[in-house]
Amino acid sequence: QSSCQPLRAAALEMIMNIAYFDSGSREEIRQAGAIPQVVALLHARCRLEPLHAIDILVSNDARSCAEFRRAGGVRKIALLLRHKDMDFQESAAGILANVLGDDEESCRELRDVPFVVPKLVALLSSKNWMLQANCADALSCIAAEGRGAELIMAANGLKHLLPLLSSTHAYSRDAAVAAVAVIVQVMPYAAADKPLIGRLEASLEVLARGTQPPSEMSLGRQVAMLLGTEDARASVIAALALPAMRAAAAAAEVAGVGSGGAPKVRRRAATSPGGSCRTTKRPAAVRKRPAGAANRLR
């Protein structure tokens, strides 16, 4: 709370180091009211230190994530996705991935911020693989909640997730597979886009035949519940997603669903009227970005 910026920076650095190197101290730090104080420092011209502090304090702790939301942190951190500096975007998306995976109410709150889903989808095309992965991770949680999958589809989310399925970075690939699996599970009519689904299916088939070591990320709680597994490996999630995708595509074909996700309407003449979602995150244990990559101290 000091008006002296260097003193605030020193205090934040001390909190970060204590919480990072002594995870047992995080509950005491939370009870001392640190999270609302750090959230108050989040604004368009803030430094990176408040984001790094929040990232550490909310990591894998549902109570801290809920407190972060109640302090107004979800909407504040969402605004930083628009920051011109990619480091801020990466940190903001990483915090969202953590919070959304442990606090479903945050998903509902974030869904109502109009620009968030389109921005997360757009950032999937970033050249920063960690930013891509954080955004895909966050989108998998959003897709599992209510209208989240619809919003992602409206922003051409599947199209932007497709390239990440062949990423050489395990976290990017695993997060993208989870997001695709959730969208198809929650919104079966997504399978009506035959060209896109065909490419997705081909990529998932390759992944399903592969073998990978245990994933460095963990699924959001709601995602894990939806998919019925806590195993975040791309091969496992792809194997689960393929049957659902094929069944949805077949159902869409029978129902005559168009690529827009709505039943096709037969038109008698040019004047005839025209005829129009949601996964679970990591296990209750720990879910998150690769250790060390997420909670970097700058």
Secondary structure as UniProt FT lines:
FT   HELIX           5..21
FT   HELIX           23..25
FT   HELIX           26..31
FT   TURN            32..33
FT   HELIX           34..39
FT   TURN            40..41
FT   TURN            44..45
FT   HELIX           49..58
FT   TURN            59..60
FT   HELIX           62..70
FT   TURN            71..72
FT   HELIX           73..79
FT   HELIX           80..82
FT   HELIX           86..102
FT   HELIX           104..111
FT   TURN            114..115
FT   HELIX           116..123
FT   TURN            124..125
FT   HELIX           129..143
FT   TURN            146..147
FT   HELIX           148..154
FT   TURN            155..156
FT   HELIX           157..161
FT   HELIX           162..166
FT   HELIX           170..186
FT   HELIX           188..192
FT   HELIX           194..209
FT   HELIX           221..227
FT   HELIX           234..255
FT   TURN            259..260
FT   TURN            270..271
FT   TURN            291..293
//
